[in-house]
Amino acid sequence: MPSLTWIGKDAVLNHHLDVPYRVLEKKYDFGDGEPGNKIIHGDNLEALKSLLPEYEGRVKCIYIDPPYNTGNENWVYNDNVNSPKIKKWLGQVVGKESEDLTRHDKWLCMMYPRLKLLQKLLSNDGAIFISIDDNEQANLKLVCDEIFGAGNFVGELIWKKKQGGGNDSNNIVVEHEYVISYAKLLSSFSLGLDTNYQLDEKLYPFEDAKGKYGLITLDKASIQFSPSLVYEIISPSGEKLKPRIVKGKQSCWRWSKEKVSKQYNDLVFKNGKVYTKYYRPLGVTQRSLLVDTVYGRTESGNDDIKAIFDIKPFDYPKPVALTKHLLSIATDKSSTILDSFAGSGTTAHAVLNLNKQDGGNRKFILVEMEDYAETITAERVRRVIDGYGEGKNAVEGTGGSFSYYELGPELLKDGFINEDVPEQTIREYLYYTETNHVLPQSNNGHPAHLGNFEGVAYYFLYNKDETTTLDATFLASISEKADRYVIYADNCIMPQKFLFDHDITFKKIPRDIRRF
Ligand SMILES: C[S@@+](CC[C@H](N)C(=O)[O-])C[C@H]1O[C@@H](n2cnc3c(N)ncnc32)[C@H](O)[C@@H]1O
């Protein structure tokens, strides 16, 4: 299988493992309602890592709209990658002035570790959708093949972003962008129907309790002829009907005699002919072209944000219609949705609108690194929740809530547990490193107990003010029976043989705390 190489790739292949684990510090809650929605201010590389203990394998839909690397965006590459090549770039703004061979290398170095973490966060039945344009589409596709697996490629949507105009381009006026999609596991994933697709309503002129329908004759000359399919059907009024001869060719029924007798009530008798019904579908299988205005345009994205801020505080926000459409085909009512390049917060806007429309309880997680995370991203979400404006331009509130976070201190600093980190956060981290699962809400009552997983009981004997010791007194305080015990403490004075005989693994704090 072909794969892409670029300058700096070796340095970033496993960079996601070196990213420090930082604690998410809640700054405030906004609104009423069930908790769960999050807006995080910070670099998404660190924020995604911080989300792993709670969300690994639990995000149903990721939508990202990263910098397209147009050369005009001034995005900053400042990941702390320990490689001389990358160090040379550190903190450099990737803009027009760096229109050199390394602009694409830098973009790929930026995206690679983030996509790695995003892949971990997806649930087995989940998928990622990535907006992109021609600047990086081809590179992104190859990198995603590598990270998500070419076999998990769901498809590529082509979104028409603008209508007409623009004869100023050199050869081709580009009116579209792409949305590339990969499933975590294609065999466990299914995309919902597109209910926006304009069906030809003339095809469904009738209606009954099951919905709108059209009619199709039961006899057909175009199907494989079989003498057993030529027989008499008697209508409720006693009319005797046989398949017609069409242009000199004997047609036959599409249904066998048995099926007709079983489903006689599904037949429609009209003007001397027999018909079956076909119902108007709820939607169609997603088409690759998103051309209709129902999927929004760049212009409608501007209008969406202007309706909330009166001005346009953000360039090129995606339309709510596009994002909402993607969510409508890729989520269910209780899904968690992540956007780690949140910008003006369109994804949260779309989640709140969709929940309001269908009574859903989807949750969003947004990450935005710029300072406008509070003044634009969170402010937009507040105004969507509460409603904004008056009169005919008023935007009705959706209700809902969110919590706002900053990236807090690193959990492990210079090899030691950071004493400023709350013990509960350390417990969550440890349990996750041991089991890849979320720390259970309650334990067995023992203060050091974290939880049990697959027969193993995990204990964390920690006191930030004094040294802890795994000794006979501590062991005597454990009353539960487990197949095996993993116990973290500063020291252990029990003999190796005793630990071995009692299926106890001692892990030294901080030496044996795993980084991920
Ligand atoms: C193209 S915009 C997204 C626009 C968004 N879809 C909307 O509709 O408003 C990309 C956003 O990603 C943010 N971003 C870029 N690099 C980031 C990083 N490393 N961590 C978090 N956010 C980042 C940028 O600041 C920018 O706001």
The ligand as an ORCA input file, in Angstrom:
! r2SCAN-3c Opt
* xyz 0 1
  C     -11.078     26.793     10.034
  S     -11.313     27.232     11.653
  C     -12.720     26.316     12.137
  C     -13.986     27.029     11.869
  C     -15.194     26.368     12.448
  N     -15.530     25.153     11.753
  C     -16.377     27.305     12.425
  O     -17.370     27.002     11.763
  O     -16.296     28.342     13.035
  C     -10.013     26.380     12.478
  C      -9.907     26.709     13.954
  O      -9.006     25.808     14.551
  C      -8.265     26.500     15.521
  N      -7.017     25.765     15.743
  C      -5.947     25.669     14.921
  N      -4.994     24.911     15.478
  C      -5.474     24.509     16.684
  C      -4.938     23.718     17.735
  N      -3.738     23.187     17.652
  N      -5.698     23.508     18.829
  C      -6.949     24.041     18.930
  N      -7.494     24.823     17.967
  C      -6.760     25.048     16.856
  C      -8.037     27.859     14.910
  O      -7.720     28.806     15.912
  C      -9.368     28.112     14.231
  O     -10.232     28.782     15.096
*
